[in-house]
Amino acid sequence: MRISTKFLTAVAAITFTAGCQTSETGPNWPITQRQKSFDELDRAQAGQAPPVADAVTGARIANARSEPQNWLTYYGAYDGQRFSSLSEINASNVSRLRPAWQFQVAPLGLLAAPATYSFEAAPIVVDGVMYVSGWDGYVWAFDAATGKELWRYQHAVPLDIPLCCGNVNRGVAVARGKVFYSSPDGVLYALNARTGDPVWKKSWLDPRAGESSTMAPLVVKNMVIVGSSGAEYGVRGHIDAFDIETGQRIWRRYPVPKPGEPGSETWGNNDSWQRGGGSAWITGTYDPQLDLLYWGTSNPSPDLDGRKRPGDNLYTDSVLAMDPDDGSVRWHQQWTPHDVWDYSGVNENILFEENGRRLLAHFDKNGYLFILDRVTGERLRTVQFGDRVTWGRIDPASGRVSERREPTEAGVEICPGPAGAKEWPHATYSRETGLLYAPIIDACAIYRRFETPAKESLSHWGGDYTVHPEQVRGGGVKAYRPNGQLAWEWKSSEPIVASLLSTAGGLIFVGTPTGEFIALDATSGRQLWQFRTGSGIHSSPISYSVAGKQYVAVPTGWGGWIKGFAPGTFGHERGSTLFVFALP
């Protein structure tokens, strides 16, 4: 029996049409559970923290050294020393250190830049309450003694925006009953420190243009101060100050000057300043007596091709000593003139005293340690701390660079690589030993230069780099005397990209990319203790005490800009956990 094609087609069409029609008498299953958003689920679990943050002010933070039980601001105190004067945990008993509590978090649903998220924060502790931020818009409050979650807030980060460089956040600030947090897409929040509910929020940068935010805010006086990220996208970076109570902008400072402003003559006679980079994505330090804010600025743009921006390119790769009331610059010091290696000068500026003189120490990505007079900006010492430094030589007196090795079209090996001899993770100064300690990277890279068009929201490197695993020789910790002499060195088979913590107990705490959290003897560098956390450490440990008991806290969770500092670790475990340790 032969059936025509036309007949089969007609039957199929009738069947399809009937199947698509809604039947008024067909199944009408009842809805058993209404869909809920993550925000609704979070609100349903809302808790409350005690009102300890109500009494935190800029004046109290200025005297943070008198409260060793707390960690009131990003570095522990305005001076950036990352030193704790607690000593219950010390060199004689650290071998007995054990986990007291831990908090684990994992991605839920889709998240922006999923290959780059990393738990990079430095927790804040105020009178027994811990405040900490995470990747993908999270902020939490915990009982600092037990780890009980008191509240949680999450900002919804858009999935389709460029994030330079990673879905990360390095911390929060706390003052006047508020927790200040800047989201990756540049929304500055003042959260109620008791409940986590937003009090006010302010969009302060343009993520569609390639700007982003990764840093912990800094509270100074009645202001909360933040700096932008995104120099790799050809943006013009800026530092902004906002009123704590209202969120109103008080001032904005662009490190890259426009024509006619001081420093504009260092950009050539063109419009390169408009996309000149100079973002400011690491929290600054502050001297309340001098009333000076010290803030680092990053690389110029395009990163690796300096032909369109002839000159020193002020005020990129610099420290700016600013008046916190209006953002005006009192003095500056440039670490890497005409940077074509991505040696961002944003690294911390540590404030300390020696023989009655107010000093500033800066371990730069370019492999040099700089000691300045922080009153005048005078350069006192310039010492190479990087193991392999081939990009150029800096004259200790003038600061001028000679023997420059720059990227080429064919490609050339240059040391250190784009992550530098020390990346953003912070050095520490021990008030106990008088030594400066730095986390070290020993890696080189092949740099290539080629022209890239400047297009909004697209990266503008002006070339590329490759870090081969065999170019990474590891890293470690180096201890320096303020006169520039090396005191000791502890070596690691992996680059160290976690901040250091020094304590009055004679200890230096350090984390590794393979997840070991380690205590070193601050005097000798001898390893005293180790704990395997299960995931790489790319964060900033802190110490605090509750009811007289000392704790050490460290977020773990590998990720971030792995291509730049440890390409051989792409396959390492990525679990995110906040570990808190104490003596039994």
C-alpha positions as CSV (number, residue, x, y, z in Angstrom):
1,M,0.0,0.0,0.0
2,R,1.5,3.3,-1.1
3,I,0.7,6.4,1.1
4,S,1.4,9.8,-0.5
5,T,3.8,12.3,0.9
6,K,1.2,15.0,0.9
7,F,-1.1,12.8,3.1
8,L,1.7,12.2,5.7
9,T,2.5,15.9,5.7
10,A,-1.1,16.9,6.4
11,V,-1.5,14.3,9.2
12,A,1.7,15.6,10.8
13,A,0.5,19.2,10.6
14,I,-2.8,18.4,12.2
15,T,-1.2,16.4,15.0
16,F,1.3,19.2,15.8
17,T,-1.4,21.8,15.8
18,A,-3.6,19.8,18.1
19,G,-0.7,19.2,20.5
20,C,0.1,22.9,20.7
21,Q,-3.5,23.9,21.6
22,T,-4.3,24.6,25.2
23,S,-6.9,22.3,26.6
24,E,-9.3,23.9,29.0
25,T,-10.1,20.5,30.5
26,G,-6.5,19.1,30.5
27,P,-4.2,18.6,33.5
28,N,-3.9,21.6,35.8
29,W,-1.3,20.6,38.3
30,P,-1.3,22.7,41.5
31,I,1.8,24.8,42.2
32,T,3.5,23.2,45.3
33,Q,6.3,25.6,45.7
34,R,6.8,29.2,44.5
35,Q,10.2,30.0,42.9
36,K,12.4,32.1,45.2
37,S,15.4,34.2,44.3
38,F,18.7,33.9,46.2
39,D,18.0,37.3,47.7
40,E,14.8,36.0,49.2
41,L,16.5,32.9,50.6
42,D,19.1,35.1,52.2
43,R,16.5,37.4,53.7
44,A,14.7,34.4,55.2
45,Q,17.9,33.5,57.0
46,A,18.6,37.0,58.2
47,G,20.3,37.3,61.6
48,Q,21.6,40.2,63.7
49,A,25.0,41.2,65.0
50,P,25.6,43.1,68.3
51,P,26.0,46.9,67.8
52,V,29.8,46.9,68.3
53,A,30.5,48.9,65.1
54,D,28.4,51.8,66.3
55,A,31.4,53.1,68.3
56,V,34.0,52.8,65.6
57,T,35.1,56.2,64.2
58,G,38.1,57.5,62.3
59,A,39.6,58.8,65.5
60,R,39.3,55.3,67.1
61,I,40.9,53.7,64.0
62,A,43.7,56.2,64.3
63,N,44.4,54.7,67.7
64,A,44.0,51.1,66.6
65,R,47.4,50.1,68.2
66,S,45.8,50.5,71.6
67,E,43.3,47.8,70.8
68,P,45.4,44.7,69.9
69,Q,42.3,42.5,70.4
70,N,40.7,44.0,67.3
71,W,41.6,44.3,63.7
72,L,39.9,47.6,63.0
73,T,41.0,48.4,59.4
74,Y,42.4,46.7,56.4
75,Y,46.1,46.5,57.5
76,G,45.2,46.3,61.2
77,A,46.1,50.0,61.6
78,Y,46.6,53.0,59.3
79,D,50.4,52.4,59.1
80,G,50.1,49.3,56.9
81,Q,52.5,47.3,59.0
82,R,50.2,44.2,59.3
83,F,51.6,43.6,62.8
84,S,49.7,42.2,65.8
85,S,51.0,42.9,69.3
86,L,49.2,39.8,70.6
87,S,51.7,37.1,71.9
88,E,49.6,34.3,73.5
89,I,50.5,32.3,70.3
90,N,54.3,32.5,70.1
91,A,57.4,30.7,68.8
92,S,57.5,28.3,71.8
93,N,53.9,27.0,71.5
94,V,52.8,27.6,67.9
95,S,53.4,23.9,67.1
96,R,50.2,23.3,69.1
97,L,48.0,25.6,67.0
98,R,44.8,23.9,65.9
99,P,41.6,25.0,63.9
100,A,39.1,26.6,66.2
101,W,36.4,27.0,63.6
102,Q,36.0,27.3,59.8
103,F,33.4,28.6,57.3
104,Q,33.1,27.2,53.8
105,V,31.4,28.8,50.8
106,A,31.0,27.6,47.2
107,P,29.6,29.1,44.0
108,L,25.8,28.8,43.8
109,G,24.4,29.3,40.4
110,L,26.1,31.4,37.7
111,L,28.8,33.8,38.6
112,A,30.8,36.4,36.6
113,A,34.3,35.5,35.4
114,P,34.1,31.9,36.9
115,A,37.7,31.0,36.0
116,T,39.1,33.8,38.2
117,Y,37.2,33.9,41.5
118,S,39.3,33.8,44.6
119,F,38.9,34.3,48.3
120,E,41.3,37.2,48.8
121,A,40.0,39.2,51.7
122,A,41.4,40.5,55.0
123,P,38.8,40.1,57.7
124,I,37.9,43.0,60.0
125,V,37.2,42.2,63.7
126,V,35.5,44.6,66.2
127,D,34.9,43.5,69.8
128,G,34.1,39.8,69.0
129,V,32.4,40.3,65.6
130,M,34.1,39.5,62.3
131,Y,33.2,41.2,59.0
132,V,34.6,39.7,55.8
133,S,33.9,39.9,52.0
134,G,34.1,37.2,49.4
135,W,34.0,36.8,45.7
136,D,30.8,37.5,43.7
137,G,29.4,40.2,45.9
138,Y,29.3,38.4,49.3
139,V,29.7,40.0,52.7
140,W,29.3,38.2,56.0
141,A,29.3,38.9,59.7
142,F,30.4,36.1,62.1
143,D,30.8,35.6,65.8
144,A,34.6,35.8,65.9
145,A,34.9,33.2,68.7
146,T,32.6,30.5,67.4
147,G,32.2,31.1,63.7
148,K,28.4,31.4,63.9
149,E,27.1,33.4,60.9
150,L,25.2,36.5,62.1
151,W,24.2,37.9,58.7
152,R,24.9,37.6,55.0
153,Y,24.5,40.0,52.1
154,Q,25.1,39.5,48.4
155,H,25.3,42.1,45.6
156,A,24.2,40.7,42.2
157,V,27.3,41.0,40.0
158,P,26.3,41.2,36.3
159,L,27.5,38.2,34.3
160,D,28.5,40.1,31.1
161,I,31.0,42.7,32.3
162,P,34.8,42.7,32.1
163,L,36.4,42.3,35.5
164,C,40.0,43.3,35.8
165,C,41.5,41.2,37.1
166,G,39.1,38.6,38.5
167,N,35.9,38.1,40.5
168,V,37.6,39.0,43.7
169,N,37.4,41.4,46.7
170,R,40.0,42.2,49.3
171,G,37.9,43.4,52.2
172,V,35.5,45.8,53.9
173,A,35.8,48.8,56.2
174,V,33.7,49.5,59.3
175,A,32.7,52.7,61.0
176,R,29.7,54.4,62.6
177,G,27.5,51.4,62.6
178,K,28.2,50.6,58.9
179,V,30.1,48.1,56.9
180,F,31.5,49.6,53.7
181,Y,31.9,47.3,50.7
182,S,32.7,48.1,47.0
183,S,31.3,45.5,44.6
184,P,33.2,44.2,41.5
185,D,31.0,46.4,39.2
186,G,31.7,49.5,41.3
187,V,28.7,49.9,43.7
188,L,29.9,51.3,47.0
189,Y,27.6,50.0,49.8
190,A,27.1,51.2,53.4
191,L,25.5,48.2,55.0
192,N,23.9,48.3,58.5
193,A,26.5,46.5,60.6
194,R,23.8,44.9,62.8
195,T,21.7,43.4,60.0
196,G,23.6,43.6,56.7
197,D,20.8,45.7,55.1
198,P,21.9,48.5,52.8
199,V,21.8,52.0,54.3
200,W,22.9,53.7,51.1
201,K,24.7,52.7,47.9
202,K,26.5,54.7,45.2
203,S,27.7,53.7,41.7
204,W,31.1,55.3,41.5
205,L,32.7,53.9,38.3
206,D,31.7,52.6,34.8
207,P,32.0,48.8,34.5
208,R,30.9,48.9,30.8
209,A,34.0,50.9,30.0
210,G,36.2,48.3,31.7
211,E,36.4,49.8,35.2
212,S,36.0,47.5,38.2
213,S,36.6,47.5,41.9
214,T,38.6,44.9,43.9
215,M,39.9,46.8,46.9
216,A,38.9,47.2,50.6
217,P,37.7,50.8,51.3
218,L,39.6,52.9,53.8
219,V,37.8,55.1,56.4
220,V,39.6,58.4,57.2
221,K,37.8,61.0,59.4
222,N,34.3,61.3,58.0
223,M,35.1,59.7,54.6
224,V,35.3,56.3,53.0
225,I,38.0,56.2,50.3
226,V,38.2,53.8,47.3
227,G,40.3,53.5,44.2
228,S,39.4,52.0,40.8
229,S,40.8,49.0,38.9
230,G,41.0,48.4,35.2
231,A,44.1,50.0,33.7
232,E,44.4,46.9,31.4
233,Y,41.2,48.1,29.7
234,G,42.5,51.6,28.8
235,V,40.6,53.5,31.4
236,R,41.7,56.6,33.3
237,G,42.0,55.5,37.0
238,H,40.7,57.5,39.9
239,I,40.6,57.7,43.7
240,D,37.3,58.8,45.3
241,A,36.2,60.0,48.8
242,F,32.6,59.8,50.0
243,D,30.8,61.0,53.0
244,I,30.2,58.2,55.5
245,E,26.7,59.2,56.4
246,T,25.2,60.2,53.0
247,G,27.4,58.6,50.3
248,Q,27.9,62.0,48.6
249,R,31.2,62.3,46.8
250,I,33.5,64.7,48.4
251,W,36.4,64.6,45.9
252,R,37.9,62.6,43.1
253,R,41.6,62.5,42.1
254,Y,42.8,61.3,38.7
255,P,46.4,60.2,38.9
256,V,46.8,60.8,35.1
257,P,46.8,64.5,34.5
258,K,44.9,66.2,31.7
259,P,46.6,68.8,29.5
260,G,47.7,71.8,31.4
261,E,47.9,70.0,34.8
262,P,51.2,69.3,36.4
263,G,52.7,66.1,34.9
264,S,50.8,66.4,31.6
265,E,54.1,67.1,29.8
266,T,55.1,63.5,30.5
267,W,52.5,62.1,28.1
268,G,53.5,63.5,24.8
269,N,51.5,65.8,22.6
270,N,48.5,63.5,22.1
271,D,45.3,62.3,23.8
272,S,46.9,59.2,25.4
273,W,46.1,60.6,28.8
274,Q,42.4,59.9,28.2
275,R,43.0,56.1,28.4
276,G,46.2,56.4,30.4
277,G,45.5,53.8,33.1
278,G,46.9,54.7,36.5
279,S,44.2,52.9,38.5
280,A,44.5,52.7,42.3
281,W,43.3,49.3,43.4
282,I,45.1,48.7,46.6
283,T,44.1,50.3,49.9
284,G,46.2,53.2,51.0
285,T,47.9,54.0,54.3
286,Y,47.5,57.2,56.4
287,D,49.6,59.2,58.9
288,P,47.1,61.0,61.2
289,Q,49.9,63.2,62.7
290,L,51.0,64.5,59.3
291,D,47.4,64.2,58.0
292,L,48.8,62.6,54.8
293,L,47.2,59.8,52.8
294,Y,49.7,57.5,50.9
295,W,48.1,55.8,47.9
296,G,49.8,53.7,45.1
297,T,48.9,54.0,41.4
298,S,49.1,51.3,38.8
299,N,50.6,51.0,35.3
300,P,49.9,53.2,32.3
301,S,47.9,52.0,29.3
302,P,48.5,50.3,27.0
303,D,50.5,48.1,29.3
304,L,53.3,46.9,27.1
305,D,53.5,49.4,24.2
306,G,54.8,52.8,25.2
307,R,55.1,54.3,21.7
308,K,51.9,56.2,22.0
309,R,52.7,57.7,25.4
310,P,56.3,59.0,25.2
311,G,57.7,60.3,28.5
312,D,57.6,59.2,32.2
313,N,53.8,59.0,32.3
314,L,53.2,60.7,35.6
315,Y,51.6,59.9,38.0
316,T,51.4,56.2,37.1
317,D,53.5,53.6,39.0
318,S,53.8,56.1,41.9
319,V,53.0,56.8,45.5
320,L,50.9,59.9,45.9
321,A,51.0,61.7,49.3
322,M,47.6,63.4,49.4
323,D,45.6,65.7,51.6
324,P,42.7,63.5,52.7
325,D,40.3,66.5,52.9
326,D,40.5,67.4,49.2
327,G,42.7,64.8,47.4
328,S,45.4,67.3,46.5
329,V,48.9,65.9,46.0
330,R,51.6,67.2,48.4
331,W,54.4,65.1,46.9
332,H,54.9,62.0,44.8
333,Q,57.6,59.4,44.0
334,Q,57.5,57.4,40.8
335,W,58.8,53.8,41.1
336,T,58.9,52.8,37.4
337,P,59.1,55.7,34.8
338,H,57.5,54.8,31.5
339,D,56.4,51.4,32.5
340,V,56.1,48.9,29.7
341,W,56.2,45.7,31.8
342,D,52.9,46.0,33.8
343,Y,54.8,46.7,37.0
344,S,51.9,48.4,38.8
345,G,53.1,50.6,41.6
346,V,50.0,50.0,43.8
347,N,51.8,47.8,46.4
348,E,51.4,48.9,50.0
349,N,53.3,51.8,51.5
350,I,54.4,50.8,55.1
351,L,54.8,53.6,57.6
352,F,57.4,53.2,60.4
353,E,60.0,55.1,62.3
354,E,63.8,54.7,62.6
355,N,65.9,56.9,64.9
356,G,63.1,59.4,65.2
357,R,62.6,59.8,61.4
358,R,59.3,59.1,59.8
359,L,59.9,56.6,57.0
360,L,57.9,54.8,54.2
361,A,58.9,51.3,52.9
362,H,57.6,50.0,49.5
363,F,58.4,46.7,47.9
364,D,57.6,47.3,44.2
365,K,56.7,44.7,41.6
366,N,59.8,45.9,39.6
367,G,62.0,44.1,42.2
368,Y,63.3,47.1,44.2
369,L,62.7,48.1,47.8
370,F,62.4,51.8,48.3
371,I,62.8,53.6,51.6
372,L,61.5,57.2,51.6
373,D,61.2,60.1,54.1
374,R,57.4,60.2,54.3
375,V,57.3,63.8,55.3
376,T,59.1,65.1,52.2
377,G,59.1,62.1,49.8
378,E,62.9,62.1,49.7
379,R,64.3,58.9,48.4
380,L,66.7,57.5,51.0
381,R,67.5,53.9,49.8
382,T,66.9,51.8,46.8
383,V,67.7,48.1,47.1
384,Q,67.1,45.2,44.7
385,F,65.2,42.5,46.5
386,G,64.1,40.5,43.4
387,D,66.1,37.4,42.6
388,R,66.2,38.1,38.8
389,V,65.8,41.7,37.7
390,T,66.7,42.3,34.0
391,W,64.2,44.9,32.9
392,G,66.4,47.8,34.0
393,R,68.7,49.2,36.7
394,I,67.6,52.1,39.0
395,D,70.1,54.7,40.1
396,P,69.8,54.8,43.9
397,A,70.3,58.5,44.1
398,S,68.3,59.9,41.1
399,G,65.8,57.1,40.5
400,R,66.6,57.2,36.8
401,V,66.4,53.9,35.0
402,S,69.2,52.6,32.7
403,E,69.9,49.4,30.7
404,R,66.2,49.1,29.9
405,R,65.0,45.8,28.3
406,E,61.7,46.4,26.7
407,P,59.2,44.1,24.9
408,T,59.8,43.5,21.2
409,E,57.7,42.3,18.3
410,A,59.6,39.0,18.2
411,G,59.4,38.4,22.0
412,V,62.1,38.7,24.7
413,E,62.5,37.2,28.1
414,I,62.4,39.8,30.9
415,C,62.6,39.4,34.6
416,P,60.5,39.7,36.7
417,G,57.3,38.8,34.8
418,P,54.1,40.8,34.8
419,A,53.3,39.7,38.4
420,G,56.6,41.2,39.5
421,A,59.0,40.1,42.1
422,K,56.2,40.7,44.6
423,E,52.6,40.9,43.6
424,W,49.8,42.8,45.5
425,P,49.9,40.5,48.6
426,H,51.3,42.6,51.4
427,A,54.6,42.8,53.2
428,T,54.8,43.3,56.9
429,Y,56.9,45.3,59.4
430,S,57.5,43.7,62.9
431,R,57.6,46.2,65.7
432,E,59.1,43.4,67.7
433,T,62.2,42.7,65.5
434,G,62.4,46.0,63.5
435,L,62.5,44.0,60.2
436,L,60.6,44.3,57.0
437,Y,59.3,41.0,55.5
438,A,58.2,40.5,51.9
439,P,56.5,37.6,50.0
440,I,58.6,36.8,47.0
441,I,57.9,35.6,43.4
442,D,60.9,34.4,41.3
443,A,59.5,34.2,37.7
444,C,60.3,35.7,34.3
445,A,58.2,36.0,31.2
446,I,58.4,36.3,27.4
447,Y,57.1,39.8,26.5
448,R,55.8,40.6,23.0
449,R,54.8,44.1,21.8
450,F,52.2,44.7,19.1
451,E,49.6,47.4,18.5
452,T,46.1,47.0,19.8
453,P,43.3,49.4,19.0
454,A,41.7,51.2,22.0
455,K,38.1,50.1,22.2
456,E,35.8,50.6,25.2
457,S,35.4,47.6,27.4
458,L,38.1,45.6,25.6
459,S,41.6,45.0,27.0
460,H,44.3,47.3,25.8
461,W,47.6,45.6,26.6
462,G,49.5,46.6,23.5
463,G,51.1,43.2,23.4
464,D,51.1,39.9,25.3
465,Y,53.2,37.9,27.7
466,T,53.8,34.2,28.4
467,V,55.0,32.8,31.7
468,H,56.2,29.3,31.0
469,P,56.2,26.9,34.0
470,E,60.0,26.5,33.7
471,Q,60.4,30.3,34.1
472,V,58.9,30.1,37.6
473,R,61.6,29.1,40.1
474,G,59.4,29.5,43.1
475,G,59.6,32.2,45.7
476,G,59.7,32.6,49.5
477,V,59.9,35.2,52.2
478,K,62.8,37.7,52.6
479,A,63.5,39.7,55.8
480,Y,65.3,43.1,55.4
481,R,66.7,45.5,57.9
482,P,65.6,49.1,57.1
483,N,69.1,49.9,56.0
484,G,68.6,47.5,53.1
485,Q,70.6,44.5,54.3
486,L,69.1,41.1,54.0
487,A,68.6,39.5,57.4
488,W,67.3,36.0,56.3
489,E,65.5,34.2,53.5
490,W,63.0,31.3,53.6
491,K,62.6,29.6,50.2
492,S,59.5,28.0,48.7
493,S,59.1,25.8,45.6
494,E,56.0,27.9,44.7
495,P,55.7,31.7,44.3
496,I,54.3,33.3,47.5
497,V,51.2,35.3,46.6
498,A,49.6,35.6,50.1
499,S,50.1,38.6,52.5
500,L,52.4,38.1,55.5
501,L,51.4,38.7,59.2
502,S,53.9,39.5,61.9
503,T,53.1,39.2,65.6
504,A,54.6,40.1,69.0
505,G,54.9,36.3,69.6
506,G,58.0,36.3,67.3
507,L,56.1,34.8,64.3
508,I,55.6,35.4,60.6
509,F,52.5,33.7,59.1
510,V,52.6,32.9,55.4
511,G,50.4,30.9,53.0
512,T,51.3,29.0,49.8
513,P,49.6,28.3,46.5
514,T,49.4,24.6,47.5
515,G,47.4,25.4,50.6
516,E,50.0,25.2,53.4
517,F,49.6,27.8,56.1
518,I,52.9,28.2,57.8
519,A,54.5,29.9,60.8
520,L,58.1,31.1,60.6
521,D,60.4,32.3,63.4
522,A,60.5,36.0,62.9
523,T,64.2,36.2,63.9
524,S,65.7,33.4,61.9
525,G,63.1,32.3,59.3
526,R,63.0,28.8,60.6
527,Q,59.7,27.0,59.9
528,L,57.9,26.2,63.2
529,W,54.4,25.0,62.1
530,Q,52.4,24.0,59.1
531,F,48.7,23.2,58.4
532,R,47.4,22.0,55.1
533,T,44.2,23.9,54.3
534,G,43.3,22.0,51.1
535,S,43.3,25.1,48.7
536,G,45.8,27.7,47.7
537,I,46.1,30.9,49.8
538,H,45.9,34.3,48.0
539,S,44.6,36.4,50.9
540,S,45.6,38.4,54.0
541,P,45.8,36.6,57.4
542,I,45.0,38.6,60.6
543,S,45.1,38.0,64.3
544,Y,42.7,39.1,67.1
545,S,41.5,38.0,70.5
546,V,38.1,37.4,72.2
547,A,37.9,37.2,76.0
548,G,41.6,37.0,76.2
549,K,42.1,34.1,73.7
550,Q,44.2,34.8,70.6
551,Y,43.1,33.7,67.1
552,V,44.7,33.7,63.7
553,A,42.3,33.8,60.7
554,V,43.1,33.2,57.0
555,P,40.8,32.9,54.0
556,T,41.8,30.2,51.6
557,G,40.6,29.6,48.0
558,W,42.9,29.5,45.0
559,G,42.2,31.7,41.9
560,G,42.7,35.2,40.6
561,W,45.2,36.2,38.0
562,I,46.9,32.8,37.9
563,K,48.2,33.3,34.4
564,G,50.5,36.0,35.6
565,F,52.1,34.5,38.7
566,A,51.7,30.8,38.7
567,P,50.5,29.2,35.4
568,G,51.4,25.8,36.6
569,T,48.7,25.9,39.3
570,F,45.6,26.2,37.1
571,G,44.6,22.7,38.2
572,H,44.9,23.3,41.9
573,E,41.9,22.9,44.2
574,R,39.6,25.9,44.3
575,G,37.5,25.4,47.5
576,S,36.9,28.5,49.6
577,T,37.2,28.3,53.3
578,L,37.8,30.8,56.1
579,F,40.1,29.0,58.7
580,V,40.5,30.3,62.2
581,F,43.2,28.9,64.5
582,A,43.8,29.0,68.2
583,L,45.7,27.1,70.9
584,P,43.9,24.2,72.5
